[in-house]
């Protein structure tokens, strides 16, 4: 295999190398069947085992019971979930609470308004989402509360979640799912586009408390109804087979690494290495998150003194085989995405480069 680049892309993003190799083998010959995983029937017992184990491993890592929760591997990305959630659980005469912490939350809010009333329970838009709102105005009888756990663009991440009482809590965990230990039983629905921290693009993971389905609407299209996919175990139609296979292998990789505790510990160390360097040279590396307690462990965002220096930083990093460090097009700057599968040596290489770049360019800043 050619030399692997240090991959800091925000998504699709870095995968464990062992999973990449397993997938390469399965593309050529899946389960010694003489066909590719891209060719095998989704109704075969071999693929049925892939789906079943992925669902079981996901719930196991979250500490959730299959009696209470359903794990689904669907299509359409998190963007489809923005509409699917209110389509199932929000009526015209009901209010849903949404916490607005950035681009993805705003997109979810836009879709929810098509189905019912939306209360913005908290927002940080006044400061361009550089902090997380702490004073929330929650609706007592809301249909649900929606929160985005991690913001890939602005670099914020919730460390604790609001207590919503008896109101269902819904969370978009697209960019930090299974990156740390949480009490996942606090949530009634968790969804995530897998391509940031748990797999490739093409599969969307949904974990749903089954009891909440009792109040779901019924007069909605079959494919957009959660009950359809719960009843059929994500196999109502042809699922995204290869993407599900890869996500399943990532789940097994997490378990082989020892579960969420060592994953979380490693993620903390990686993020600390970069943030410590940013804080050491605040006149040069300027973190974009106002409150350090709100900093993301997954997406580390910062600016340099000028756009010219930022362009130079990205170009020189690429020359050192470090890819994906350019910030999101809507905000610019620099972004290092250090998801679960990002190895420690990648972060070590990045921080060494950041130190070298500072010393070579500080005079001109």
ABEGO torsion letter per residue (X at the ends): XBBBBBBABAOBBBBBAAAAAAAAAAAABBGGAGBBAAABBAABAAAAAAAAAAAAAAAAAAGBBAAABBBBBBBGEAAAAAAAAAAAABBAABBBBBBBAEAAAAAAAAAAAAABBBBBABBAAAAGGABBBABBBBBAABABBBBBABBAAAGBBBABBBBAEABBBBBBAAAABGABBBBAAABABBBBBAAAAAEBBGBBBBBBBAAAAAABBABBBAAABAAAAAAAGGAABBBBAAAAAAAAAAAAAAAAAGEAAAAAAAAAAAAAAAAAAAAABAAABBBABABAAABBAABBBBBBABAAAAAAAAAAAAAAGBBGABBBAAAEEBBBBBBAABBAAAAAAAAAAAAAAAAAAAAAX
